[in-house]
Amino acid sequence: MASPGGAHTPEADDVVQAEAAEAAAAVHKAQRNAARAVEFQALRELGTRRGRPNPGTETKPCATS
């Protein structure tokens, strides 16, 4: 990639490629984190559902004497 008014250099290509690789890695990490957040939310909701009885299925305490 030539700089404005300058000559093209192989070093400039290396810098651009390195920056593009860093940007791609950051995007990948953000996508992975978002996917994990969705998974954790689903697990939280599943745990909440398991922690509460379904309506109509509650057990009543037994009278013991």
ABEGO torsion letter per residue (X at the ends): XBBBGBBBBAAAAAAAAAAAAAAAAAAAAAAAAAAAAAAAAAAAAAAAAAABBBBGABBBBBBBX
